[in-house]
Amino acid sequence: MSHTPELWKIGNRGMIYSDDLQVAIMEPCKDASIEEQAANAARIVACVNGCAGLNPAAYREVVEALREFSTLFEQGYFENALTMPSGKRIVLGVKDKVKQALAHAEGAR
């Protein structure tokens, strides 16, 4: 089964569309405010666009791997790893990228 190609966008009244066609209309929900409906549409669009070119079924597996890798960093593993001939320690940059990616995936930024 295929889906409408990305880039999805949000239009008036929560309409979600791509450049080619309307993808979905967010039906009004009697229990949700207009702001909540707009936030739901924005989340759907962000998820679809964020998964472009990726396997969305692997998302949780990747986040768990980042958690485990981050834990190893925090426990001091890799402390002396990946030292370049110049003396620069690459692992510090990787550690920061892993922490930032994990924070982003878990909604902290």
MODELLER restraints for C-alpha pairs under 7 A, 6 or more apart:
rsr = mdl.restraints
at = mdl.atoms
rsr.add(forms.Gaussian(group=physical.xy_distance, feature=features.Distance(at['CA:4:A'], at['CA:23:A']), mean=6.98, stdev=0.5))
rsr.add(forms.Gaussian(group=physical.xy_distance, feature=features.Distance(at['CA:6:A'], at['CA:18:A']), mean=6.68, stdev=0.5))
rsr.add(forms.Gaussian(group=physical.xy_distance, feature=features.Distance(at['CA:6:A'], at['CA:49:A']), mean=5.89, stdev=0.5))
rsr.add(forms.Gaussian(group=physical.xy_distance, feature=features.Distance(at['CA:6:A'], at['CA:52:A']), mean=6.50, stdev=0.5))
rsr.add(forms.Gaussian(group=physical.xy_distance, feature=features.Distance(at['CA:7:A'], at['CA:18:A']), mean=5.88, stdev=0.5))
rsr.add(forms.Gaussian(group=physical.xy_distance, feature=features.Distance(at['CA:7:A'], at['CA:49:A']), mean=5.84, stdev=0.5))
rsr.add(forms.Gaussian(group=physical.xy_distance, feature=features.Distance(at['CA:8:A'], at['CA:16:A']), mean=6.65, stdev=0.5))
rsr.add(forms.Gaussian(group=physical.xy_distance, feature=features.Distance(at['CA:8:A'], at['CA:17:A']), mean=5.48, stdev=0.5))
rsr.add(forms.Gaussian(group=physical.xy_distance, feature=features.Distance(at['CA:8:A'], at['CA:18:A']), mean=4.56, stdev=0.5))
rsr.add(forms.Gaussian(group=physical.xy_distance, feature=features.Distance(at['CA:8:A'], at['CA:45:A']), mean=5.77, stdev=0.5))
rsr.add(forms.Gaussian(group=physical.xy_distance, feature=features.Distance(at['CA:8:A'], at['CA:49:A']), mean=6.44, stdev=0.5))
rsr.add(forms.Gaussian(group=physical.xy_distance, feature=features.Distance(at['CA:9:A'], at['CA:16:A']), mean=5.64, stdev=0.5))
rsr.add(forms.Gaussian(group=physical.xy_distance, feature=features.Distance(at['CA:9:A'], at['CA:17:A']), mean=5.35, stdev=0.5))
rsr.add(forms.Gaussian(group=physical.xy_distance, feature=features.Distance(at['CA:9:A'], at['CA:18:A']), mean=5.99, stdev=0.5))
rsr.add(forms.Gaussian(group=physical.xy_distance, feature=features.Distance(at['CA:9:A'], at['CA:45:A']), mean=6.33, stdev=0.5))
rsr.add(forms.Gaussian(group=physical.xy_distance, feature=features.Distance(at['CA:10:A'], at['CA:16:A']), mean=4.69, stdev=0.5))
rsr.add(forms.Gaussian(group=physical.xy_distance, feature=features.Distance(at['CA:10:A'], at['CA:17:A']), mean=6.40, stdev=0.5))
rsr.add(forms.Gaussian(group=physical.xy_distance, feature=features.Distance(at['CA:10:A'], at['CA:41:A']), mean=6.92, stdev=0.5))
rsr.add(forms.Gaussian(group=physical.xy_distance, feature=features.Distance(at['CA:10:A'], at['CA:42:A']), mean=6.92, stdev=0.5))
rsr.add(forms.Gaussian(group=physical.xy_distance, feature=features.Distance(at['CA:14:A'], at['CA:25:A']), mean=6.44, stdev=0.5))
rsr.add(forms.Gaussian(group=physical.xy_distance, feature=features.Distance(at['CA:14:A'], at['CA:26:A']), mean=5.44, stdev=0.5))
rsr.add(forms.Gaussian(group=physical.xy_distance, feature=features.Distance(at['CA:14:A'], at['CA:37:A']), mean=6.86, stdev=0.5))
rsr.add(forms.Gaussian(group=physical.xy_distance, feature=features.Distance(at['CA:14:A'], at['CA:38:A']), mean=5.73, stdev=0.5))
rsr.add(forms.Gaussian(group=physical.xy_distance, feature=features.Distance(at['CA:14:A'], at['CA:41:A']), mean=5.83, stdev=0.5))
rsr.add(forms.Gaussian(group=physical.xy_distance, feature=features.Distance(at['CA:15:A'], at['CA:24:A']), mean=6.13, stdev=0.5))
rsr.add(forms.Gaussian(group=physical.xy_distance, feature=features.Distance(at['CA:15:A'], at['CA:25:A']), mean=4.58, stdev=0.5))
rsr.add(forms.Gaussian(group=physical.xy_distance, feature=features.Distance(at['CA:15:A'], at['CA:26:A']), mean=6.02, stdev=0.5))
rsr.add(forms.Gaussian(group=physical.xy_distance, feature=features.Distance(at['CA:16:A'], at['CA:22:A']), mean=6.24, stdev=0.5))
rsr.add(forms.Gaussian(group=physical.xy_distance, feature=features.Distance(at['CA:16:A'], at['CA:23:A']), mean=5.46, stdev=0.5))
rsr.add(forms.Gaussian(group=physical.xy_distance, feature=features.Distance(at['CA:16:A'], at['CA:24:A']), mean=5.22, stdev=0.5))
rsr.add(forms.Gaussian(group=physical.xy_distance, feature=features.Distance(at['CA:16:A'], at['CA:25:A']), mean=6.13, stdev=0.5))
rsr.add(forms.Gaussian(group=physical.xy_distance, feature=features.Distance(at['CA:17:A'], at['CA:23:A']), mean=4.64, stdev=0.5))
rsr.add(forms.Gaussian(group=physical.xy_distance, feature=features.Distance(at['CA:17:A'], at['CA:24:A']), mean=6.74, stdev=0.5))
rsr.add(forms.Gaussian(group=physical.xy_distance, feature=features.Distance(at['CA:63:A'], at['CA:102:A']), mean=6.55, stdev=0.5))
rsr.add(forms.Gaussian(group=physical.xy_distance, feature=features.Distance(at['CA:63:A'], at['CA:105:A']), mean=6.93, stdev=0.5))
rsr.add(forms.Gaussian(group=physical.xy_distance, feature=features.Distance(at['CA:66:A'], at['CA:98:A']), mean=6.41, stdev=0.5))
rsr.add(forms.Gaussian(group=physical.xy_distance, feature=features.Distance(at['CA:66:A'], at['CA:102:A']), mean=6.19, stdev=0.5))
rsr.add(forms.Gaussian(group=physical.xy_distance, feature=features.Distance(at['CA:67:A'], at['CA:102:A']), mean=6.90, stdev=0.5))
rsr.add(forms.Gaussian(group=physical.xy_distance, feature=features.Distance(at['CA:70:A'], at['CA:98:A']), mean=6.56, stdev=0.5))
rsr.add(forms.Gaussian(group=physical.xy_distance, feature=features.Distance(at['CA:70:A'], at['CA:99:A']), mean=6.47, stdev=0.5))
rsr.add(forms.Gaussian(group=physical.xy_distance, feature=features.Distance(at['CA:73:A'], at['CA:95:A']), mean=6.77, stdev=0.5))
rsr.add(forms.Gaussian(group=physical.xy_distance, feature=features.Distance(at['CA:81:A'], at['CA:91:A']), mean=6.58, stdev=0.5))
rsr.add(forms.Gaussian(group=physical.xy_distance, feature=features.Distance(at['CA:82:A'], at['CA:89:A']), mean=5.90, stdev=0.5))
rsr.add(forms.Gaussian(group=physical.xy_distance, feature=features.Distance(at['CA:82:A'], at['CA:90:A']), mean=5.66, stdev=0.5))
rsr.add(forms.Gaussian(group=physical.xy_distance, feature=features.Distance(at['CA:82:A'], at['CA:91:A']), mean=5.93, stdev=0.5))
rsr.add(forms.Gaussian(group=physical.xy_distance, feature=features.Distance(at['CA:83:A'], at['CA:89:A']), mean=4.40, stdev=0.5))
rsr.add(forms.Gaussian(group=physical.xy_distance, feature=features.Distance(at['CA:83:A'], at['CA:90:A']), mean=6.28, stdev=0.5))
rsr.add(forms.Gaussian(group=physical.xy_distance, feature=features.Distance(at['CA:103:A'], at['CA:109:A']), mean=6.60, stdev=0.5))
